[in-house]
Amino acid sequence: MSDCLFCKIVARTIPATLVYEDDLVVAFDDINPQAPTHTLVIPRKHVTSIAELEDSDVGLLGRLMLAGNLIGKLKGVADSGYRFVINTGKDGGQSVFHLHLHVLGGRHMAWPPG
């Protein structure tokens, strides 16, 4: 989508601090971090939210999770722990309507998350 912020990051028309990329996903540091480690992992293809995924997208979702695990290792929080968050829809807290996985770490995560 031409007006999607994250699609523009994938296309390199908007700069971002890239942490990882492969043929399916791109990971970059969040510009408004909520923890010492706050990296977003997004699919290269535009998917509005996790609610849009279909059976054929199981590989994409698996890649998002595995890339998130790699981010935990790259950012040095794999041993202490990290959290994955996927917000879905306006009431779920989604503010950019391109599927994205938040990888948060580097501090204690409270429960419930809010």
Backbone as ProteinMPNN parsed JSONL, in Angstrom:
{"seq_chain_A": "MSDCLFCKIVARTIPATLVYEDDLVVAFDDINPQAPTHTLVIPRKHVTSIAELEDSDVGLLGRLMLAGNLIGKLKGVADSGYRFVINTGKDGGQSVFHLHLHVLGGRHMAWPPG", "coords_chain_A": {"N_chain_A": [[0.84, -1.183, 0.0], [0.605, 2.138, -0.88], [0.403, 4.283, 0.912], [1.103, 3.33, 3.361], [2.959, 3.405, 6.291], [4.784, 1.379, 7.212], [5.126, -0.153, 4.899], [6.509, 1.697, 3.411], [8.89, 1.761, 4.83], [9.811, -0.831, 4.304], [10.197, -0.511, 1.545], [12.256, 1.262, 1.608], [11.864, 3.999, 1.454], [11.376, 5.493, 3.609], [13.476, 6.116, 6.305], [14.835, 3.732, 8.656], [16.107, 2.123, 11.609], [17.462, -0.636, 10.831], [17.45, -3.994, 11.954], [17.324, -6.629, 11.257], [16.724, -8.587, 8.334], [15.073, -10.589, 5.898], [13.908, -12.675, 3.208], [11.16, -12.622, 3.714], [10.527, -11.007, 5.959], [11.104, -7.895, 7.763], [12.985, -6.278, 10.244], [13.109, -3.699, 12.646], [14.187, -1.067, 14.847], [11.916, 0.338, 17.19], [10.629, 3.645, 17.022], [9.611, 4.87, 19.214], [10.357, 3.672, 21.843], [9.214, 1.294, 24.271], [10.553, -0.156, 26.056], [13.921, -1.081, 27.005], [14.854, -2.762, 24.933], [13.136, -2.679, 22.02], [11.874, -3.744, 19.331], [10.466, -3.961, 16.1], [8.981, -6.435, 14.103], [8.104, -7.039, 10.862], [6.034, -8.226, 8.155], [7.199, -8.335, 4.78], [5.283, -8.208, 2.768], [2.217, -6.451, 2.49], [0.025, -6.791, 5.064], [-2.825, -6.114, 6.753], [-3.591, -6.738, 9.449], [-3.159, -9.275, 12.004], [-5.536, -10.599, 12.013], [-6.274, -10.86, 9.393], [-4.825, -12.931, 8.324], [-4.47, -16.07, 6.634], [-4.82, -19.67, 6.159], [-2.799, -20.201, 4.316], [-0.834, -18.454, 5.085], [0.657, -19.434, 7.162], [3.39, -20.014, 7.147], [4.506, -17.463, 6.972], [3.706, -16.318, 9.419], [5.072, -18.041, 11.14], [7.696, -17.341, 10.415], [7.763, -14.68, 11.314], [7.695, -15.131, 14.097], [10.042, -16.685, 14.508], [11.962, -14.856, 13.604], [11.574, -12.924, 15.554], [12.538, -14.331, 17.796], [15.228, -14.474, 17.04], [15.859, -11.753, 17.127], [15.692, -11.338, 19.888], [17.994, -12.747, 20.669], [20.004, -11.321, 19.216], [19.774, -8.809, 20.389], [20.534, -9.317, 22.945], [18.812, -10.186, 24.983], [17.853, -12.693, 25.257], [18.469, -14.588, 27.257], [17.584, -13.386, 29.658], [14.946, -12.852, 29.108], [12.053, -11.97, 27.138], [9.278, -10.279, 25.555], [6.652, -10.94, 23.267], [4.404, -8.999, 21.389], [1.419, -8.57, 19.666], [-0.649, -6.297, 18.484], [-4.054, -5.96, 17.622], [-6.316, -4.426, 15.61], [-8.17, -1.374, 16.31], [-9.22, -1.18, 19.002], [-7.622, -3.083, 20.141], [-5.251, -1.838, 20.368], [-3.744, -1.361, 18.098], [-1.911, 0.791, 16.087], [-0.584, 1.308, 13.731], [-1.566, 0.134, 10.724], [-0.463, -2.309, 9.593], [0.549, -5.491, 9.819], [2.466, -6.229, 12.663], [5.0, -7.405, 14.833], [5.849, -6.805, 18.086], [8.892, -6.872, 19.769], [9.876, -6.954, 22.922], [12.091, -6.183, 25.552], [14.697, -6.314, 28.09], [13.942, -5.295, 30.486], [11.901, -5.884, 33.411], [8.787, -7.327, 32.738], [5.531, -6.505, 33.45], [2.469, -8.119, 34.593], [-1.059, -8.185, 34.575], [-0.702, -7.029, 31.117], [-2.132, -4.674, 30.454]], "CA_chain_A": [[0.0, 0.0, 0.0], [1.478, 3.294, -1.054], [0.342, 5.223, 2.029], [1.41, 2.609, 4.599], [4.262, 3.745, 6.863], [5.69, 0.234, 7.249], [5.457, -0.495, 3.509], [7.539, 2.654, 3.0], [10.142, 1.304, 5.438], [10.227, -1.987, 3.496], [10.643, 0.023, 0.253], [13.395, 2.141, 1.905], [11.578, 5.406, 1.184], [11.439, 6.098, 4.941], [14.585, 5.448, 7.0], [14.617, 3.037, 9.925], [17.291, 1.42, 12.087], [17.221, -2.051, 10.546], [18.106, -4.942, 12.836], [17.333, -7.915, 10.572], [15.812, -8.73, 7.209], [15.223, -11.738, 5.024], [12.998, -12.574, 2.069], [9.77, -12.459, 4.139], [10.311, -10.048, 7.046], [12.062, -6.831, 8.052], [12.926, -5.89, 11.654], [13.733, -2.399, 12.897], [13.932, -0.535, 16.186], [10.77, 1.229, 17.332], [11.061, 5.034, 17.26], [9.065, 5.276, 20.505], [10.516, 2.415, 22.577], [8.544, 1.1, 25.543], [11.479, -0.962, 26.855], [15.271, -0.908, 26.456], [14.782, -3.414, 23.625], [11.802, -2.603, 21.415], [12.084, -3.931, 17.899], [9.288, -4.403, 15.366], [9.202, -7.376, 13.006], [6.955, -6.892, 9.968], [6.153, -8.914, 6.871], [7.439, -7.467, 3.617], [4.0, -7.993, 2.08], [1.264, -5.722, 3.321], [-1.088, -7.474, 5.714], [-3.323, -5.082, 7.664], [-3.517, -7.216, 10.828], [-3.104, -10.727, 12.146], [-6.882, -11.102, 11.754], [-6.403, -11.1, 7.955], [-4.041, -14.074, 7.89], [-5.191, -17.272, 6.227], [-4.022, -20.889, 6.298], [-1.623, -20.112, 3.457], [0.13, -17.545, 5.702], [1.263, -20.05, 8.341], [4.844, -19.849, 7.035], [4.819, -16.066, 7.278], [3.578, -16.137, 10.86], [6.214, -18.743, 11.727], [8.9, -16.538, 10.182], [7.713, -13.549, 12.244], [8.062, -15.622, 15.434], [11.457, -17.065, 14.513], [12.739, -13.614, 13.524], [11.493, -12.335, 16.886], [13.503, -15.048, 18.641], [16.566, -14.033, 16.632], [16.035, -10.401, 17.654], [16.008, -11.517, 21.302], [19.414, -13.122, 20.759], [20.829, -10.221, 18.721], [19.692, -7.682, 21.321], [21.091, -9.721, 24.232], [17.797, -10.384, 26.014], [17.343, -14.063, 25.167], [18.601, -15.291, 28.534], [16.773, -12.738, 30.707], [13.557, -12.947, 28.684], [11.465, -10.92, 26.308], [7.848, -10.444, 25.302], [6.084, -10.655, 21.954], [3.071, -8.388, 21.417], [0.798, -8.229, 18.38], [-1.906, -5.58, 18.683], [-4.944, -6.204, 16.486], [-7.465, -3.527, 15.57], [-8.111, -0.14, 17.104], [-9.41, -1.459, 20.424], [-6.506, -3.914, 20.574], [-4.076, -0.989, 20.484], [-2.987, -1.252, 16.847], [-1.89, 2.176, 15.607], [-0.148, 1.239, 12.334], [-2.339, -0.986, 10.212], [0.382, -3.259, 8.872], [0.88, -6.477, 10.839], [3.806, -6.115, 13.233], [5.3, -8.077, 16.086], [6.741, -6.059, 18.978], [9.787, -7.659, 20.607], [10.186, -6.073, 24.053], [12.938, -6.813, 26.553], [15.656, -5.462, 28.769], [13.385, -4.894, 31.774], [10.833, -6.773, 33.872], [7.469, -7.094, 32.127], [4.444, -6.727, 34.415], [1.28, -8.819, 34.124], [-1.414, -8.169, 33.152], [-0.042, -5.952, 30.391], [-2.911, -3.439, 30.389]], "C_chain_A": [[0.882, 1.242, 0.0], [1.461, 4.261, 0.12], [0.689, 4.579, 3.367], [2.838, 2.92, 5.06], [5.239, 2.57, 6.802], [6.04, -0.263, 5.846], [6.548, 0.441, 2.979], [8.888, 2.298, 3.621], [10.683, 0.109, 4.662], [10.817, -1.509, 2.171], [11.848, 0.95, 0.372], [13.147, 3.596, 1.502], [11.468, 6.199, 2.486], [12.555, 5.376, 5.684], [14.137, 4.787, 8.3], [15.936, 2.373, 10.303], [17.02, -0.071, 11.961], [18.068, -2.927, 11.459], [18.283, -6.274, 12.127], [16.407, -7.823, 9.371], [16.11, -10.024, 6.482], [14.187, -11.606, 3.912], [11.543, -12.335, 2.467], [9.525, -11.331, 5.138], [11.428, -9.013, 7.121], [11.884, -6.485, 9.535], [13.695, -4.59, 11.841], [13.358, -1.93, 14.293], [12.765, 0.435, 16.164], [11.263, 2.645, 17.635], [10.537, 5.586, 18.576], [9.139, 4.07, 21.454], [9.841, 2.428, 23.95], [9.362, 0.23, 26.489], [12.868, -0.729, 26.263], [15.465, -1.603, 25.097], [13.347, -3.319, 23.156], [11.997, -2.577, 19.906], [10.789, -4.44, 17.287], [9.709, -5.346, 14.255], [7.936, -7.332, 12.156], [7.132, -7.772, 8.738], [6.439, -7.904, 5.762], [6.136, -7.189, 2.873], [3.049, -7.3, 3.035], [0.148, -6.656, 3.765], [-1.563, -6.495, 6.781], [-3.21, -5.504, 9.118], [-3.456, -8.732, 10.844], [-4.463, -11.356, 11.847], [-7.104, -11.412, 10.274], [-5.67, -12.347, 7.482], [-4.932, -15.276, 7.593], [-4.277, -18.474, 6.395], [-2.739, -20.83, 5.476], [-0.528, -19.214, 4.036], [0.85, -18.152, 6.902], [2.784, -19.915, 8.314], [5.288, -18.437, 7.371], [4.75, -15.815, 8.781], [4.711, -16.843, 11.598], [7.503, -17.954, 11.572], [8.934, -15.328, 11.091], [8.193, -13.985, 13.631], [9.545, -15.985, 15.504], [12.364, -15.843, 14.404], [12.714, -12.897, 14.868], [12.45, -13.003, 17.859], [14.929, -14.628, 18.317], [16.851, -12.633, 17.154], [16.381, -10.472, 19.139], [17.472, -11.869, 21.518], [20.317, -11.964, 20.349], [20.881, -9.051, 19.701], [20.161, -8.047, 22.732], [20.079, -9.919, 25.343], [17.252, -11.815, 26.035], [17.408, -14.786, 26.508], [17.717, -14.692, 29.624], [15.287, -12.78, 30.381], [13.077, -11.739, 27.911], [10.009, -11.248, 26.071], [7.555, -10.143, 23.838], [4.705, -10.049, 22.165], [2.637, -8.149, 19.978], [-0.544, -7.59, 18.702], [-2.756, -5.744, 17.43], [-6.165, -5.303, 16.584], [-7.32, -2.352, 16.522], [-8.235, -0.404, 18.602], [-8.319, -2.363, 20.992], [-5.205, -3.134, 20.676], [-3.252, -0.849, 19.22], [-3.071, 0.18, 16.331], [-1.355, 2.286, 14.18], [-0.78, -0.023, 11.768], [-1.578, -1.755, 9.134], [0.823, -4.214, 9.975], [2.302, -6.261, 11.34], [3.872, -6.783, 14.597], [6.251, -7.194, 16.874], [7.583, -7.073, 19.738], [10.29, -6.704, 21.686], [11.043, -6.823, 25.061], [13.857, -5.811, 27.209], [15.147, -4.899, 30.082], [12.326, -5.921, 32.155], [9.519, -6.372, 33.22], [6.392, -7.453, 33.146], [3.306, -7.516, 33.759], [0.116, -8.485, 35.031], [-0.85, -6.941, 32.439], [-0.853, -4.666, 30.28], [-3.77, -3.418, 29.251]], "O_chain_A": [[1.803, 1.358, 0.808], [2.427, 5.0, 0.307], [0.576, 5.228, 4.406], [3.799, 2.725, 4.316], [6.387, 2.737, 6.39], [7.151, -0.747, 5.631], [7.404, 0.028, 2.197], [9.926, 2.515, 2.996], [11.882, 0.04, 4.389], [11.829, -2.043, 1.718], [12.404, 1.379, -0.639], [14.091, 4.341, 1.24], [11.467, 7.43, 2.47], [12.584, 4.146, 5.697], [13.188, 5.227, 8.95], [16.774, 2.094, 9.446], [16.435, -0.692, 12.849], [19.24, -2.645, 11.705], [19.268, -6.975, 12.357], [15.427, -7.077, 9.384], [17.247, -10.494, 6.453], [13.646, -10.52, 3.704], [10.757, -11.883, 1.635], [8.436, -10.758, 5.166], [12.532, -9.219, 6.618], [10.756, -6.408, 10.023], [14.774, -4.397, 11.281], [12.34, -2.342, 14.848], [12.631, 1.249, 15.25], [12.2, 2.827, 18.412], [10.966, 6.654, 19.014], [8.108, 3.511, 21.826], [9.887, 3.417, 24.682], [8.917, -0.084, 27.593], [12.985, -0.234, 25.142], [16.159, -1.085, 24.223], [12.44, -3.822, 23.819], [12.248, -1.534, 19.302], [10.094, -5.259, 17.888], [10.683, -5.087, 13.547], [6.834, -7.556, 12.657], [8.261, -8.036, 8.322], [5.976, -6.765, 5.808], [5.908, -6.074, 2.404], [3.077, -7.538, 4.243], [-0.573, -7.23, 2.948], [-0.773, -6.086, 7.632], [-2.776, -4.708, 9.951], [-3.673, -9.387, 9.824], [-4.531, -12.525, 11.467], [-8.028, -12.151, 9.934], [-5.872, -12.782, 6.349], [-5.984, -15.47, 8.202], [-3.102, -18.326, 6.731], [-1.706, -21.352, 5.897], [0.593, -19.211, 3.528], [1.585, -17.447, 7.593], [3.402, -19.722, 9.361], [6.335, -18.241, 7.989], [5.634, -15.174, 9.349], [5.251, -16.31, 12.567], [8.315, -17.903, 12.495], [9.996, -14.966, 11.597], [8.994, -13.296, 14.262], [10.225, -15.626, 16.465], [13.417, -15.794, 15.038], [13.722, -12.324, 15.281], [13.1, -12.328, 18.656], [15.746, -14.446, 19.219], [17.97, -12.352, 17.582], [17.263, -9.75, 19.604], [18.114, -11.356, 22.434], [21.284, -11.654, 21.045], [21.907, -8.384, 19.827], [20.185, -7.192, 23.617], [20.428, -9.832, 26.52], [16.296, -12.106, 26.753], [16.486, -15.524, 26.853], [17.157, -15.431, 30.434], [14.455, -12.746, 31.288], [13.624, -10.641, 28.02], [9.557, -12.359, 26.351], [8.125, -9.226, 23.247], [3.931, -10.512, 23.002], [3.387, -7.597, 19.173], [-1.471, -8.27, 19.143], [-2.245, -5.675, 16.311], [-6.952, -5.406, 17.526], [-6.467, -2.341, 17.41], [-7.431, 0.102, 19.386], [-8.119, -2.4, 22.206], [-4.169, -3.697, 21.03], [-2.164, -0.276, 19.259], [-4.163, 0.721, 16.157], [-1.646, 3.262, 13.49], [-0.552, -1.121, 12.276], [-1.976, -1.837, 7.972], [1.413, -3.782, 10.965], [3.234, -6.127, 10.546], [2.934, -6.731, 15.392], [7.337, -6.866, 16.396], [7.046, -8.032, 20.292], [11.034, -5.766, 21.401], [10.753, -7.974, 25.389], [13.805, -4.614, 26.925], [15.838, -4.111, 30.728], [11.905, -6.728, 31.326], [9.188, -5.188, 33.164], [6.352, -8.578, 33.644], [3.196, -7.571, 32.534], [0.319, -8.507, 36.245], [-0.554, -5.931, 33.077], [-0.257, -3.621, 30.02], [-4.498, -2.447, 29.044]]}, "name": "protein", "num_of_chains": 1, "seq": "MSDCLFCKIVARTIPATLVYEDDLVVAFDDINPQAPTHTLVIPRKHVTSIAELEDSDVGLLGRLMLAGNLIGKLKGVADSGYRFVINTGKDGGQSVFHLHLHVLGGRHMAWPPG"}
